[in-house]
Amino acid sequence: MLIYVGKHLLIFLIALAGHVAIFSNAPDANLSAVIQETDAVVSDDGKGLKLTAHWAPFTDSKYHFGTRWDTVRNLKPAQKVKSYSKNELAVFMPSDKTKFGEIWKVEIEKIIPILKQFHSGATQRLHHGGPQGAYGAIVAENDTHRRIRIRAHAQFDLKDGKYVPSQFAGDLVVNRSTGQIVALKLGVPPRRNNVDLNWETGKTRVIKGPDGKPVLGKDGKPLTYRGFSADIGYCKKLELTGGDWKLVDGMKWDRQLKSREVDKNFQKKFYRFAQIDWLPWEEAVAKSKKTGKPLHVVALFGALDDESC
């Protein structure tokens, strides 16, 4: 269960292996909320798409990096509008053998060039070692079209720090007979605390051991590191969008998965803790009393089920 305290502190009650598990009521990263607008069209060749990039300011953070850090304050898409060929967007397409609802691994290396429309520093390597990669799933279909959902983890290496979105997630709709992508949207779910920042301050600090004394290298000199400061906050809109979403909104699907079900399955691919059978708070307390197993309380800045923290 997640409880907001003030503006930033979240209390996350979890159980470790052998203890009672509690279901996380984090704000639903319902991707249907990410796909409501239409501001780009199919490219001239009729085979690819023109994608428009949106990058809102970093706000609502404790240390106000969005205004104090010049690099972040001035961030904007490297290319506002860019056309992509059908081949470039093929990375999001499943194989012919992929079944409805089945999750497959997407080649994150081929997504990074698309994310570079935001910033040339886009990379799949997360500096804090979080789960990397990308996955996709067919979440809706009818006789003529398929809807595919994508989740990917990546970050932007800035000249003096790191900009780490919680995740990149979104949908694309494909014509089943032609393979043409009718509409695509990929971005950061607009939930609170969806970006983590690490600002390299430029100050060099000495590494100290448990005794408080400098740790020496092989050359006998103290080991140092370049200091940085961290902040977590909110980006209202960081996404690529293109195609005819008005057409998509009018489509009726023969079968369709619920967003929460798909999101949970993606979480299981990225995080081992998500494979635990979590319980609502009231049931967890009752079971704890019955079994005598303790509950564990962990305080976090941000959510546990993405890379915003």
Secondary structure, 3 states (H helix, E strand, C coil): CEEEECCCEEEEEECCCCCCCCCCCCCCCCHHHHCCCCCCCECCCCCCEEEEEEECCEECCCCCHHHHCHHHHCCCCCCCEEEECHHHHHHHCCCCCCCCCCEEEECHHHHHHHHCCCCCCEECCCCCCCCCEEEEEEEEECCCEEEEEEEEECEEEECCEEEEECCEEEEEEEECCCCCEEEEEEECCCCCCCEEEEEEEEEEEECECCCCCECECCCCCECEEEEEEEEEEEECCEEEEEECHHHHHCCCCCEECCHHHHHHHHHHHHCHHHHCCCCCHHHHHHHHHHHCCCCEEEEEECCCCCCCC
